[in-house]
Amino acid sequence: MKTTTPLTNADLHCHSKVSDGTLEPEALAARAQANGVELWALTDHDEIGGQQRALDAALALGMSYLTGTEISVSFAGRVVHIVGLGFDHRNEALIAGLRATRGGREQRAREMAAGLAQVGIKGAYEGALTYVGNPELISRTHFARFLVEAGHCSDVSEVFRRYLTEGKPGYVEHRWAGLGEAVRWVREAGGIAVIAHPARYGFTPTEEYALFTEFIAHGGRGVEVVTGSHSAADAAKYTETALEFELLASRGSDFHSPEESHTDLGRLADLSGRLSPVWQALEHRIHRPAASS
């Protein structure tokens, strides 16, 4: 692969109130710019409704911008996330695919609330909904915030451990998009698909190899190497994975909230100079402020 030294402070993974973040897209843009981000992408879960707002805010602040989303995918019995970058956010097929992926969230949320009610936690659906407004976008994170606010747990991490992971009373599996579907939506809209935070999934080496090979077979081209949930050892491991599979490398904080996120926008280690950053392949898709165009 081409050897390049990354010089850009790119943060290509974060979430706004449009999905499960706590800040509006404009506030996220301001925080990213204040933290020295030069190239930014908002990647809300299964949703691109905030893209124009994020793009306008970034350009007004002098930041370059790539469109983004994070798509939930079912693979080998687990939920895997695929980040799409640099696509046309007006693409009808992508919009329809994401809408279909969101479609089962409300029913799933009601089933989660029923499970929580059985262990004495009442009103969880209504409580979670106050954090999102739109039932199509309700997620485990919104339930977690409600449970913290209601005093059932001290923080979001405790909620997930006690209530919202597999085998716990508030966990309900959801059928997400297929891996090939998600990659195709992004590709056909002109973007590049990236495997998000691969260290989080807990796959065996065989399962992980299957994920990467199938992803590439569908036209996926990138992997997040440096991200908020990766340790330095994880970043080193996925540097080698990117080189082995000849994948482009991405970098993103996965920022959701000033109170909840371990890594702030733009506060990330650089990619290894041995890697090819995904944004170089998306040069023609980057929106730049007028002064630097």
N, C-alpha and C positions, 0 to 999 in steps of 0.2 A: 504494500500500500504506500501511497504518497506520504512522505514524512513532512510534517508541518508543525511549527511552534504556534500554539494558539495565543493570540494577544487580546482577543475580544472578551470582555466580561459579559458573557451571554448567560441569561437565565431563561431557560426554555421549558419551564414546568412550574406552574403555580395556579391557584384557584381563587375565584372571587365569589361574592354572594350569589352570582348567577347559578353556581352549583353549591359547593359546601365550604367555601371560604367565608370569612367574616367581613371582608372589606369590599367596597364597590370597585369596579374596574379602574375608575379614575384614581381612587386612593392607592390601589396597588401600583399603578403607573408612577405615581408620585413617590412612593416608598422605594420602588426599584431605581428610579432616577437618583434619588437622594443617596442610595447605597452604591452608586457608581455603575449601575447596569447600563451597558451600551446597546445591547440587542436583547429584546424582551419578547416573550410569548405568554399569553394567557391561555391556559389549557384546562378549562372547566370540564367536569365529568359529563360525557355524553351530550354536550351542549355547546353551541357556538353563538348563542344569543347575545353574548357580551363582546363579540369580536370587533364590531365597528366602534363601540365605545372605547375599547382598549386601544385600538389602532389610532383613533383620533387623539386620545390622551397622550399616547407615547410620542406621536409626531409633534404635538404641541410642546412637549417637554424636551424635545431634541433627541429622543431615543429612536433607534431603528426598531422595526417590529416585524415579527413573523406570526401569521395566524397559527392557532393551535387548538387542540382538544385532546382529552384523554378518554379513550374508548374502553369500556369494560367488556372483556372477552372471556368466554368459558373455554378452558383448555385443561385436559387431564384431570377433570373434577375440581378444578380451582378457578378462581377469578384472576385473570392476568390483565394488565393494563397496557394498551397500545397508545402511545402519543403520536398524533398526527401533526405535522408541521408544514407550513408554507402552502397550504391549499387555498383554493378559491372558496371563501366562506359564503358565497351565494350559490354554490353548486347544489342543485335540487336533489340529486341522488344522495349526497352526503347528508343533507338536512333531513331527508326522509329516513335514511338508515339510523341516524341518531335518535330521531323521534320514536322509531320502532323499538330501539334499545331501551329507551326510557319508559316505554309503555307499561311494563309490569311493576314499576316501582311502587305505585300506590297500593296495589293488592298485597305486595310483599310487606309493605310498611304496616298494613292493618294486621297481617299475620304475626309480625314481630311484636306489635303492641299486645296482641292476644296472648302470646307467650310470656311477655313481661307481666301481664295482669295475673297470670296463674301463679306468679311468685310474689304477688302483692303490690306490684307497681302499676297503679291505675293512671289512666289518662295519658299514656305515653305517645299515642298517635297524635293527639291534639297538641301535646307539648312539643313534640318534634316539629310539627308543622309550623309552629310560630317562628322557627329558625329558618324557614325556607319559603313558605307561602304557597309555592306551586307543588301539588302532590306528585307531579311527573318527575320532580327533581329530588324528592325526599330520599335520604340515605341514612346509613348507620351513624354517620358523623352527627347528623341532626338529632337522632335519638341520644347519642352520647352527650351532647351539650345539654339536652333537657335533663338527663339523669344527674349530671353534675349540678346544674342549677337547682334541681329539686332536692339535693342533698343525699342522694343515694350512693354517690361515689365522690372521691376527692378530686379526680381529674379524668380526662377522656381516656387515657391509657387504662386506668382501672376499670372503666365501664366496658371497654372491649374485652379485657381479660375475664371479667365476671359474667357478662351478659350477652355479648354480641359476636363471639366467635363460635365456630362449629362445635356443637354439643352443648352450648349454653342456652338458657331459656329464651333469649331474644334473637337467636340466629335463625334466619330463613334463607335457604338457597334461592338464587334467582337465575333464570336462563338468560344469559347475556348474548351478545353477538358472537358469531363464529370468528375464529382468527382470520380466515380467508376473507370473510365479509368486511371486517374492519380495515384490513390492509387495502382491499380493493376500493373501498369508499375514499380513502385518503389518496391513493394513487390516481384514481380517475378524476379527482378534483385538483390534480396537479401537485400534490404534496408528497412528503416522504414519511413513511411509517417507522416508528422507533419503539423497541421494547422498553417499557418504563421499569425503573428500579428492579432489575432481575434478582437481586439478592433477597428480596422480600418474600419470594414465593415458596421457598423451602423445598424445591424440587430435588429429586435425586439426580446424580449426574446423567443417568439415562433419560430421565424426563426432561431435563434442561436441554440436552442435546436434541431431543425430539422437538422441543419448542423452537429452538433456533433454526433447525433445518426446515421445519414446516413453514416458519415465518419467512425465511428466505425464498422458499419455493413459491410462496404467494406474492413475492415481490417486495417484502420488507427489506429495508436497507440500513437501519440504524439501531443502536442500543445506548441507553443511558449508562454512562460509566461513572460520572461524578454526580451524585444526587444527595438530597438531604438525609435519606435513610441508609446510605452506604457508608461504611467505615473506610478507612484508608486501605485496609486489606481487601475489602470488597472492590474498591476502585482499581486496585492492582490486578485483582483476579479478572475483572471485566475489561480491563485494558488488553489482557492477553486473549480474552474471548473475542473482542472486537477484531484483533489482529488475525486470529485463527480463522474467523468466518468472513474476513474482509468487509466488516461493517463500518459505517460511519459512526462517530462517537458524539453523544449529546451530553448536555450539562444542565441541571436544573434543580432548584432548591426544593420543589414540591411544597412550597409555602402555602399555608391555609389561613393562619391567624397569628398575630403578634403574641398571643397568650399560649398557643398550642404547638407551634412549629419549633422543631429543634434547630432549624437552619433558616436564617433570614434571607430575603431576596438578595442575590448578588454576593453572598458571603460563602463562596465555594472555592475549593481548591481548583487549580487549573487542570485541564486535560493534559495527559502526557503528550510531549512533542512527537511521539511516535505515531500518533493517531491522526486521522483526517476528520476534522470537525464537521458535523452535519450542516452547519450554516454555510460552509464553503460551497457545498453542493446545491444549496438553496439561494445562492447569491442573487439570482434573477428573480426570486420571489420575495426578497426583503423589501419592505416599505421603509423608505428613508425620509427624514425631515428635509424640507426644501433647501435648507442652507447647505446640506452636505450632498445633494443630488447632483 
